[in-house]
């Protein structure tokens, strides 16, 4: 998440550097064609991991407050303290995720068009910024709205054919120097239309990159869920100390975006665990990123060079998010 003045200039320079210096298969934030496939992990017992139990909660009939059929978790669980949650109770019309400008840090960044209750919890990449591939533009005012307890990404092209996307960021209290946390657990419940040539790269992105300490990939990166919206969901952990974007652990699933899922990134000094709908899809135990990171629900055009057709349009929905800090580190 960039900063104003000095930080915004650094971000612009960094974005250009990433697009020109990082291999196209990764583009600094994504990993479409990993060199190696990490071994499949054995699912841990849900009884030993409360976050796994949360993500495996079976869906009931949708309600007005719980459109996905699974309620947002509230409060602490064994080993973890909840530090942020949102099930989007305040409606926000399309157009009001506007006036987004960076502050001296994430907590001081703001989208001026938002109601105060929402602005206190959310920021988004400002309009006009190019996405990772350079084919789409972040335009939160034309993409993001909140209704029926859902954060709605209306993914589409504008009148001149430019694909419009968005990257909202939760303002999670307790971050380092007003930025991201050092270790935590991030849970999101979501589904999407299966739109070709658009993708999610929802990631933990090191604060250091946005403060001008451009050490990618050396400070690592954690991405989940990541995939094109018409493909199966995957997870990626770029290594701490990596010298190449291909130095990463990669995990795949046979699940697509068309139905509700609950995804968990569980990040501690010992492990990064990826959980989808109560099943561990992978656990990385080496090269764990160890710098503060902020969470970005980065939704963008595909990074394989394909440009979305102008007629392609649809919605990605988020029912709720919840974030935890590990109690052992507090």
C-alpha positions as a printed Julia matrix, in Angstrom:
330×3 Matrix{Float64}:
   0.0     0.0     0.0
   1.68    3.19   -1.14
   2.2     6.38    0.79
   1.64    9.99   -0.29
   4.3    12.41   -1.37
   7.54   10.44   -0.97
   5.71    7.14   -0.74
   3.53    7.73   -3.79
   6.56    8.59   -5.87
   8.31    5.48   -4.63
   5.26    3.38   -5.45
   5.07    4.68   -8.99
   8.76    3.94   -9.49
   8.39    0.53   -7.88
   5.37   -0.42   -9.99
   7.25    0.37  -13.18
  10.29   -1.51  -11.94
   8.26   -4.59  -11.08
   6.54   -4.66  -14.43
   9.79   -4.31  -16.32
  12.25   -6.19  -14.12
  10.24   -9.17  -12.86
   9.62  -12.16  -15.13
   6.22  -12.03  -16.81
   5.16  -15.29  -15.2
   5.3   -13.64  -11.8
   5.12   -9.86  -12.33
   6.18   -9.24   -8.75
   2.96  -10.4    -7.19
   1.79  -13.54   -8.92
   3.08  -16.94   -9.94
   1.35  -18.43  -12.95
   3.95  -20.99  -13.98
   5.91  -22.27  -10.97
   9.11  -24.16  -11.62
   8.32  -26.79   -9.02
   5.23  -28.15   -7.34
   5.4   -28.38   -3.58
   4.45  -31.76   -2.09
   0.84  -32.1    -1.05
   0.37  -31.56    2.65
  -1.52  -33.92    4.91
  -4.58  -32.2     6.34
  -4.3   -31.57   10.05
  -7.12  -32.49   12.36
  -9.63  -29.67   12.6
  -9.78  -30.29   16.34
  -6.16  -29.11   16.67
  -6.6   -25.99   14.57
  -9.57  -23.75   15.4
  -9.06  -21.73   12.22
  -9.44  -24.88   10.19
 -12.67  -25.59   12.05
 -13.95  -22.09   11.27
 -13.23  -22.46    7.58
 -14.91  -25.85    7.49
 -18.19  -24.63    8.97
 -20.99  -26.15    6.83
 -23.26  -23.72    5.04
 -26.87  -23.32    6.07
 -29.66  -21.57    4.21
 -28.72  -17.99    3.32
 -30.19  -15.25    5.49
 -30.33  -11.49    5.17
 -27.35  -11.13    7.5
 -25.47  -14.2     6.24
 -25.96  -14.4     2.47
 -23.33  -17.13    2.15
 -25.01  -19.35    4.73
 -22.04  -19.15    7.11
 -21.83  -16.48    9.79
 -18.72  -14.43   10.33
 -16.68  -15.71   13.29
 -16.73  -13.38   16.28
 -14.18  -13.28   19.09
 -10.99  -15.04   20.0
 -10.21  -18.72   19.49
  -7.6   -20.95   21.07
  -4.18  -19.54   20.3
  -5.47  -16.54   18.38
  -6.89  -13.1    19.17
  -9.33  -11.57   16.7
  -8.13   -8.08   15.71
 -10.41   -7.29   12.76
 -13.69   -8.48   11.27
 -16.3    -7.15    8.89
 -19.48   -8.61    7.44
 -20.35   -5.38    5.66
 -23.42   -4.09    7.54
 -23.27   -0.59    6.0
 -24.53   -0.2     2.44
 -22.3     1.73    0.04
 -23.59    2.61   -3.42
 -21.44    2.17   -6.49
 -19.53    5.41   -6.89
 -18.83    6.09   -3.2
 -15.54    4.17   -2.98
 -14.11    7.44   -4.29
 -11.5    10.04   -3.45
  -9.04    7.36   -2.36
  -5.67    8.84   -1.49
  -2.68    7.48    0.35
  -1.64    8.78    3.74
   1.59    8.48    5.65
   0.64    4.86    6.34
  -2.26    2.51    5.7
  -4.24    3.56    8.76
  -4.1     7.2     7.63
  -5.05    6.47    4.03
  -8.62    7.25    3.14
 -11.41    7.02    0.56
 -13.28   10.28    1.13
 -16.54    9.19   -0.48
 -17.15    6.39    2.02
 -19.38    6.56    5.09
 -17.26    7.07    8.2
 -17.89    3.55    9.52
 -16.59    2.0     6.29
 -13.73    4.47    5.8
 -12.47    3.55    9.26
 -12.07   -0.06    8.11
 -11.21    0.05    4.4
  -8.97    1.7     1.87
  -8.56    0.86   -1.84
  -5.93    1.47   -4.48
  -6.75    4.89   -5.97
  -8.42    5.23   -9.35
  -6.18    5.35  -12.39
  -3.47    3.05  -11.1
  -2.58    0.26  -13.51
  -2.9    -3.34  -12.35
   0.0    -5.81  -12.33
  -0.31   -6.75  -16.0
  -0.89   -3.16  -17.05
  -4.05   -4.08  -18.95
  -6.56   -3.06  -16.28
  -7.08    0.01  -14.13
  -7.96    0.11  -10.48
 -11.18    2.12  -10.31
 -12.79    1.44   -6.92
 -15.56    3.98   -7.49
 -16.72    2.04  -10.56
 -16.14   -1.45   -9.18
 -16.8    -1.61   -5.42
 -20.09   -1.39   -3.56
 -21.6    -2.9    -0.43
 -25.12   -4.25   -0.24
 -26.94   -7.14    1.43
 -23.95   -7.76    3.73
 -21.62   -8.34    0.75
 -18.66   -6.46   -0.65
 -19.37   -6.51   -4.38
 -16.7    -6.22   -7.07
 -18.45   -5.32  -10.33
 -15.77   -6.37  -12.8
 -16.26   -4.9   -16.25
 -14.78   -2.66  -18.94
 -15.53    1.03  -19.33
 -16.88    2.7   -22.44
 -13.47    2.77  -24.13
 -12.76   -0.87  -23.37
 -10.41   -0.53  -20.38
 -10.94   -3.37  -17.87
 -11.82   -1.96  -14.44
 -10.68   -3.76  -11.3
 -10.14   -3.02   -7.61
  -7.82   -3.77   -4.71
  -9.4    -2.96   -1.33
  -7.28   -3.18    1.83
  -8.61   -3.66    5.35
  -7.2    -1.29    7.96
  -6.19   -3.86   10.55
  -5.31   -2.4    13.97
  -2.01   -3.29   15.59
   0.12   -3.24   12.49
   3.76   -2.23   12.59
   4.18    1.56   12.17
   0.6     1.93   10.94
   1.06   -0.76    8.3
   0.63   -4.53    8.29
   0.96   -7.21   10.93
   3.98   -9.38   11.57
   2.33  -12.83   11.5
  -1.4   -13.47   11.64
  -4.34  -15.39   10.23
  -6.55  -14.03    7.46
  -9.94  -15.54    6.65
 -12.24  -14.57    3.79
 -15.52  -16.0     2.49
 -16.05  -15.38   -1.21
 -17.4   -16.49   -4.56
 -17.3   -15.1    -8.11
 -18.61  -15.42  -11.63
 -16.12  -17.42  -13.67
 -14.82  -14.53  -15.76
 -12.04  -15.33  -18.24
  -8.91  -13.17  -18.14
  -9.62  -11.74  -14.69
  -8.12  -13.1   -11.49
  -7.64  -12.74   -7.77
  -4.2   -12.37   -6.28
  -5.32  -11.76   -2.7
  -2.04  -11.4    -0.93
   0.05  -10.46    2.03
   2.4    -7.85    0.59
   5.43   -6.68    2.6
   5.21   -3.15    3.94
   8.88   -2.68    3.04
   8.11   -2.68   -0.68
   5.78    0.27   -0.28
   8.28    2.18    1.82
  10.78    2.14   -1.02
  12.83   -0.81    0.23
  12.36   -2.66   -3.04
  13.75   -6.08   -2.19
  11.28   -8.25   -4.08
  11.4   -11.19   -3.97
  13.8   -11.28   -1.03
  11.17  -10.32    1.57
   8.67  -12.86    0.3
   4.95  -12.68   -0.43
   1.93  -14.87    0.37
  -0.96  -15.29   -2.12
  -4.27  -17.08   -1.5
  -6.71  -17.43   -3.14
  -4.91  -16.83   -6.41
  -6.04  -17.93   -9.89
  -7.9   -16.74  -12.93
 -11.6   -16.56  -12.09
 -12.42  -19.3   -14.61
  -9.73  -21.62  -13.21
  -9.11  -23.61  -10.03
  -7.96  -21.86   -6.88
  -4.29  -22.02   -5.89
  -1.92  -20.76   -3.19
   1.65  -19.48   -3.36
   4.31  -18.6    -0.81
   7.33  -16.72   -2.17
  10.37  -17.44   -0.03
  12.05  -15.16    2.43
  15.52  -14.6     0.98
  14.48  -15.59   -2.54
  16.59  -14.42   -5.45
  14.0   -15.42   -8.07
  10.24  -15.24   -8.33
  10.27  -18.98   -8.99
  11.58  -19.72   -5.48
   8.21  -20.43   -3.92
   5.96  -23.13   -2.55
   2.9   -23.8    -4.71
  -0.33  -25.6    -3.86
  -3.3   -26.34   -6.09
  -6.93  -27.39   -5.64
  -9.75  -28.7    -7.8
 -12.11  -25.96   -6.56
 -13.29  -23.05   -8.68
 -14.81  -19.7    -7.77
 -18.42  -20.42   -8.71
 -19.62  -21.34   -5.2
 -18.96  -19.95   -1.74
 -15.59  -20.83   -0.2
 -13.79  -19.93    3.0
 -10.03  -19.45    2.63
  -7.46  -19.08    5.42
  -3.85  -17.93    5.36
  -2.27  -18.93    8.67
   1.14  -17.26    9.03
   3.46  -17.88   11.97
   7.26  -17.92   12.33
   7.2   -21.69   11.91
   4.67  -22.2     9.11
   2.45  -20.78    6.43
  -0.66  -22.95    6.17
  -3.32  -22.62    3.5
  -6.82  -23.89    4.3
  -9.82  -24.02    1.98
 -13.24  -25.03    3.31
 -11.75  -26.85    6.29
  -9.08  -28.75    4.38
  -5.39  -27.94    4.52
  -4.21  -27.67    0.92
  -0.59  -26.97    1.8
   1.83  -26.12    4.6
   5.16  -24.42    4.02
   7.68  -24.84    6.84
  10.83  -23.25    5.4
  11.78  -19.84    4.01
   8.87  -18.24    5.91
   8.45  -14.48    5.23
   9.4   -12.56    8.36
   8.65   -8.91    7.65
   5.39   -7.01    8.35
   2.78   -7.45    5.62
  -0.56   -5.88    4.8
  -3.51   -7.74    3.27
  -4.71   -6.7    -0.19
  -7.78   -8.2    -1.89
  -6.13   -7.53   -5.24
  -8.51   -8.35   -8.07
  -7.13   -7.66  -11.52
  -6.68   -8.75  -15.11
  -4.82  -11.97  -15.89
  -1.04  -11.87  -15.9
  -0.56  -14.26  -18.82
  -0.85  -11.48  -21.38
  -4.53  -12.03  -22.21
  -6.74   -8.95  -22.27
 -10.37   -9.44  -21.18
 -12.98   -9.1   -23.87
 -14.94   -5.86  -23.56
 -18.2    -7.79  -23.14
 -16.87   -9.8   -20.18
 -18.53   -8.6   -16.99
 -19.68  -10.04  -13.7
 -19.35   -9.98   -9.94
 -17.08  -11.2    -7.21
 -18.67  -11.21   -3.75
 -17.12  -11.21   -0.28
 -19.46  -12.15    2.57
 -17.04  -11.43    5.41
 -13.42  -11.21    6.49
 -11.76  -11.9     9.85
  -8.17  -11.4    10.97
  -6.31  -12.81   13.99
  -2.97  -12.29   15.73
  -1.22  -15.29   17.29
  -1.48  -15.04   21.08
   2.02  -16.47   21.57
   3.49  -13.37   19.89
   1.44  -10.76   21.73
